[in-house]
Amino acid sequence: MKYIEPHAHMVSRTTDDYEKLAFAGCIAVCEPAFWAGFDRSSADGFRDYFDQLMLHEPRRAASYGIDHYCWLCINPKEAEDLALAREVIALIPERLTSPTVLGIGEIGLNKNSRNELTILEEHIALAAAHEQLILVHTPHLEDKYKGTALTLDALEAHGSIRPERVIIDHVEEHTIGMVLDRGFWAGMTLYPDSKCSIPRAVDMLDRYGIDRIWMNSACDWGVSNPMAVPRAVLEMKRRGWDAGRIRKVVLENPAAFMSQSRHFHTGIGT
């Protein structure tokens, strides 16, 4: 079955992973800007990283017949340094015309600090000024509920952000309801040891339905599995889901959200 991997950090993966994605039916990968596993010391590091996302990864993916898109931002883990964060944000506007850039992300909160919230608000303003889609990272574990609520409040407080143009990622059982109830899209991240397991994710689909929801692996340099979405397809089949419902979750939904960007051009066919 064709599918889209809507959140994967392929700069941290090998070409073997692209091959696995292709064999499994992946037709497009979308890569949000994220933490490199260490705090970068200057905006120059982000300048090179953005070029890697916009120029190098699309070529690497194309050799396996996969379209590659990206999102740009400074991630919340590096937002405590306001001066650095603002230097990085200043690099983004001129890059938003790149044909593979879908929007601003993954922005959000990590420890729910005041500086993180300030940079989140400045990213939201940037997205609004340039009419960009937004992809949001929500915090881990005990900080997730508070961080998700703060993020939704910040988005709504701006006044010009349309919730159907925002995906709130890494939702879990205690946050998915508030995200969907307020009109935003919800992303479920399938991790082996944290975030959301595959059975839990399918349980949430059974409870909340399949509208405005996508699944992703968020595979990166840590414990993660680029094959998480195909494995979730197997779980849905095991539970008796028909092909149409599965296709909507893993292909049609991410395509519908990202097609709100004029840069998204992957056709999903039949």
C-alpha positions in Angstrom: 0.0 0.0 0.0 1.2 3.5 -0.8 1.8 5.8 2.1 3.4 9.0 3.1 6.0 9.3 6.0 5.0 12.8 7.2 7.7 13.2 9.9 11.1 11.7 9.6 14.6 13.0 10.3 16.3 11.4 7.4 19.6 13.4 7.8 20.2 11.0 10.7 19.4 7.8 8.7 21.3 5.7 6.2 20.5 5.2 2.6 19.4 1.7 3.5 16.5 3.3 5.3 15.4 5.1 2.1 15.5 1.7 0.3 13.3 0.1 3.1 10.8 3.0 2.8 10.6 2.6 -0.9 10.1 -1.2 -0.7 7.3 -0.6 1.8 5.4 1.7 -0.5 6.5 5.2 0.8 6.1 7.8 -1.9 7.0 11.0 0.0 9.0 11.9 3.2 8.6 15.1 5.1 11.4 16.2 7.3 11.0 18.9 10.0 14.0 20.8 11.3 15.0 19.3 14.6 17.7 19.1 17.3 20.9 17.5 16.1 21.6 15.7 19.4 23.7 18.6 20.6 23.2 22.4 20.8 24.6 24.2 17.8 26.8 27.2 18.6 26.0 29.6 15.9 23.5 30.4 13.1 26.0 29.2 10.5 25.4 25.6 11.7 21.7 26.1 10.9 22.4 27.7 7.6 24.2 24.6 6.5 21.6 22.4 8.0 18.8 24.2 6.1 20.8 23.7 2.9 21.1 20.0 3.7 17.3 19.7 4.1 16.4 21.7 1.0 19.1 20.6 -1.4 20.9 17.3 -0.4 18.1 15.2 1.1 15.7 15.6 -1.9 18.5 14.2 -4.2 19.1 11.3 -1.8 15.4 10.5 -1.6 14.9 10.8 -5.3 17.4 8.0 -6.0 14.8 5.7 -4.4 11.8 7.2 -6.1 10.7 9.1 -3.0 9.7 12.8 -2.9 11.4 14.8 0.0 10.0 17.9 1.6 11.1 19.8 4.7 10.1 22.4 7.3 12.3 25.1 8.8 12.7 26.5 12.3 15.0 26.5 15.3 13.7 23.7 17.5 12.5 24.3 21.1 15.5 22.6 22.7 17.7 25.4 21.4 15.3 28.2 22.0 16.7 29.2 25.4 19.3 31.3 23.7 17.1 34.1 22.4 19.8 35.9 20.5 20.8 32.7 18.6 17.1 31.8 18.0 16.4 35.1 16.5 19.5 34.9 14.2 18.2 31.5 13.0 14.6 32.8 12.5 16.1 35.6 10.4 17.5 33.0 8.0 14.1 31.5 7.2 12.0 34.0 5.2 14.2 33.9 2.1 14.2 30.1 2.1 10.4 29.8 2.2 10.2 30.0 -1.6 12.3 26.9 -2.0 10.2 24.3 -3.9 10.5 21.6 -1.2 9.7 23.8 1.9 6.3 23.2 3.3 6.2 25.6 6.2 7.5 26.3 9.8 8.3 23.4 12.0 8.8 21.6 14.2 8.3 24.4 16.5 6.8 24.2 20.0 7.9 23.7 23.6 10.4 21.4 25.4 10.4 22.4 29.1 7.6 24.9 28.8 10.0 27.8 29.7 9.4 31.5 29.1 12.1 31.8 26.5 10.8 28.7 24.6 7.3 30.3 24.6 8.7 33.6 23.3 10.4 31.9 20.4 7.3 29.8 19.7 5.3 33.0 19.5 7.9 34.5 17.1 7.7 31.4 14.9 3.9 31.6 14.8 4.1 35.3 13.8 6.6 34.3 11.0 4.3 31.6 9.7 1.3 34.0 9.8 3.2 36.8 8.0 4.2 34.4 5.2 1.1 32.3 5.1 2.9 29.1 6.0 1.7 25.8 7.4 2.9 24.9 10.9 4.1 21.7 12.4 4.3 21.6 16.2 6.4 19.5 18.5 4.8 18.8 21.9 6.9 18.1 25.0 7.6 14.7 26.5 6.0 12.8 29.4 4.9 14.9 32.4 5.3 18.2 30.4 3.1 17.2 27.5 -0.3 18.2 28.7 0.7 21.6 30.0 2.9 22.2 26.9 0.2 21.2 24.5 -2.3 23.5 26.2 0.2 26.4 26.2 0.9 25.9 22.5 -2.8 25.8 21.5 -3.4 29.0 23.5 -0.4 30.7 21.8 -1.7 29.7 18.3 -5.2 30.9 19.1 -4.0 34.1 20.7 -2.3 35.2 17.5 -5.7 35.7 15.9 -4.9 34.9 12.2 -3.8 31.3 12.5 -6.3 28.9 11.0 -6.3 25.6 13.0 -6.8 23.4 9.9 -3.3 24.6 8.7 -1.6 23.4 11.9 -0.5 19.9 12.8 0.1 19.2 16.5 2.5 16.2 16.6 3.3 13.6 19.2 -0.2 13.5 20.7 -1.1 10.9 23.2 -4.2 9.8 24.9 -4.4 12.8 27.3 -3.8 15.4 24.6 -5.4 14.2 21.4 -8.9 15.2 22.5 -8.0 18.9 23.2 -6.2 19.1 19.8 -9.0 17.8 17.7 -11.7 19.6 19.7 -10.0 22.9 19.0 -9.9 22.2 15.2 -6.3 21.4 14.8 -4.7 18.3 13.1 -3.2 15.7 15.3 0.0 13.6 14.6 0.7 10.3 16.3 4.4 9.4 16.6 5.0 5.7 16.7 8.1 5.0 18.9 9.3 1.7 20.3 9.9 3.0 23.9 8.2 6.4 24.2 5.6 8.7 22.8 3.0 6.3 21.3 3.1 2.5 20.6 1.4 1.1 17.5 -1.5 -0.6 19.5 -2.1 2.6 21.5 -2.2 4.6 18.3 -4.8 2.3 16.6 -6.8 2.4 19.9 -6.9 6.2 19.6 -8.1 5.9 16.0 -10.8 3.6 17.1 -11.9 6.1 19.7 -11.5 9.4 17.9 -12.0 8.5 14.3 -9.7 9.1 11.3 -10.4 12.7 10.4 -7.5 15.2 10.8 -5.1 12.6 12.0 -1.8 11.2 10.7 0.8 8.7 11.8 4.5 9.1 11.6 7.8 7.4 12.8 9.8 10.6 13.6 12.8 8.4 13.0 16.0 10.1 14.0 19.4 9.3 15.6 17.7 7.9 18.7 15.7 4.7 19.3 13.1 4.8 16.5 11.9 2.8 13.6 11.5 4.1 10.0 9.2 1.2 9.3 6.7 2.2 12.1 3.9 3.3 9.7 3.9 0.1 7.6 3.9 -1.8 10.9 0.8 0.2 12.0 -0.8 -0.8 8.7 -0.3 -4.4 9.6 -1.9 -3.8 13.0 -4.9 -2.1 11.4 -5.3 -5.0 9.0 -5.1 -7.4 12.0 -8.0 -5.6 13.6 -10.1 -5.9 10.5 -9.8 -2.4 9.1 -10.8 -2.1 5.4 -8.3 -0.8 2.9 -10.1 2.5 2.4 -9.9 3.5 6.1 -6.2 2.5 6.2 -5.4 4.4 3.1 -7.1 7.5 4.5 -4.9 7.5 7.6 -1.5 6.8 6.0 -1.9 8.4 2.6 -4.9 10.6 2.0 -4.8 12.5 5.4 -1.1 13.6 5.2 -1.5 14.5 1.5 -4.6 16.5 2.3 -2.9 18.5 5.0 0.3 19.2 3.1 -1.5 20.0 -0.1 -2.4 23.2 1.6 1.1 24.2 0.7 1.6 25.1 -3.0 4.9 23.3 -2.8 3.5 19.9 -2.2 3.2 18.1 -5.5 3.1 14.4 -4.7 0.2 12.7 -6.5 -1.4 9.9 -4.5 -3.1 8.2 -7.4 -5.3 5.2 -6.8 
